[in-house]
């Protein structure tokens, strides 16, 4: 199963690199891809404690509602509460990934995602939606973790802006 979590994202999700592959070890690309596939897996199984293993203790996490969650404990607890109602039956799908290495131990990821099956707090079903995660990931003790997150919904441009 672990092998599937590592290899499947490399086959299904198009990963692009802003720098040459020769400059950065393949094992790092695989490890970063593993973070993304684990996020999707933990979300879809609603295992927020497991999701927390992907985060640095001092993570800064800004969700789509603009709520700034400071630290792993707060990020996990808020997600646990949301997965009891709002995201209880949600399904997450990673659509695309772009990785830009800043340093050998630091990278910026832009992750396109889709979600369906979530509801408003009053139980009203939401329409499926798409968004973009921006993650800053850092390598600590030879393992990659999410250091910062900013999440946004993609809106239909014409509905909110005049040409």
N, C-alpha and C positions, 0 to 999 in steps of 0.2 A: 504494500500500500504506500509506503514512504517513497518508493521508487516512482510510482505513478504520480505522486504529488510533485515530484521534482521534474520528471520528464514531460508529463502532459502539458504544463504551461508553456514549455519551450516549443511544443508542436502546435498548440492551439492558439496561443496568444503571440502576436507579432511583437517581438522585442527589438527596438532599434537602439543603437548606441551612438552617442554624440562623438565619441572618440574611437580610435582604432582598437580592435580586439587585442592586438599584440601588446598593448600597454597595460592591460588589466587581465588578471588570471580568469580562466574559464570557470574555475570553482567559485569565484565571487559572483559571476553572472548567474550560475546555477543557484547559489545561496539566496541571492536577491529574488530570483524567480520563485524560489520556494517560499519566501515571505508572502508574496502575492497570492500564490495558490493556497497557502495555509489560511490566509485571511478569508478567502472565499469559502473554503471548507469549514472553518470555524463559524463564520457567519451563518452559513446554510444549515449547520447543525445547532446553531444558537448556543455555542460554547464560548461564552465571553471570558471565562477564566483562561481558557486556552488562547483566545485572542490576545490576552494580556501578556502571554509569553513572547509575543512578537515586539512588544513595546519596551523602550528604555524606561527605567523607573522615573526619570525626569521628563517624560514626553510632554510636549505641548500639542494638544489636539483640538482643532477648531472644526466643529461639525457643520453640517449644511444649514442649521438654524442659527449659526453664528455664536454658539456657546463655546467658550474657551475652557476646555478641560485641562487642568494642570496636574500632571503626574499620572502614572499608570493606574494607581488605585482609583482616582476619580474617573478616569476614562472607562475603566472596566465596570465600575458601579453604575455609571450612567447608562452604559450599553446594556448591562443586565436588566435594568428597569425598563428600558425601551423594548428589549426583546421579550418581555413578559406580555406586552400588549401591542404596541405599534409595529414591531418587527417579528412578532411571534410566528407568523406564517410566511415571512418574506423569503425571497430567493435572490441571491446576489450573483451577478455574472460579470466577470472581468472581460472587457471588450478589447482593450489595447493597453500597451505599456511602452513608455519611452524612458530610457535610463540615460542620465547624463552624469558621468563621474566628475566630481570636483577635485577630489584627491583619491589616492588608492583606498582610503578608509572611509570615504564620504561620497554619497551620490544623491542626486535629485531624481525622483520618479514622478512621472505624470501617468496616472492610471485611469483610463476610461472605464466606466462601470454602468451597469443597468441593474435596476431592482424592480421587482414586482411582488405582489402579495402583501404589501404593507398597508396599514390603515391609519387613519387619523386617530387622535386620542379618544374621540367619541365612537370609534368603531367603524366609521365610514371608509369604504375601500378607496384607496388612492389609485390613480392611473399609473401604469408603469412609467418609470422615469430614468433618465440618464444623467450622469455627472462626471466630474473629474476630481480625483484625489491628487493632491500634491504631497508627496512624502519626501522627507529628508531621512535617509538611512545612514547609519554609521556602523562601522566594524569595530567591535570591542572584544578583546580576547578571542580573536579569530572567528567571531560570530556576528552576523548582521542583525541590527535591531532598528526599529522605527523610532526616530528621535523627534520628529515634528510632522504634523498632519494638517492640511487644510483641505476641506471638502466643500464642493459646490455642486448645485444642480445646474444642468444645462437647460436654459429656457429658450423658447422659440423667439428668435430675435425680433421678428415682425410684430409680435404681441406687446413688446415692451419698448421698442425704439422706432422712431420715424426714420425713413431712409434719408 
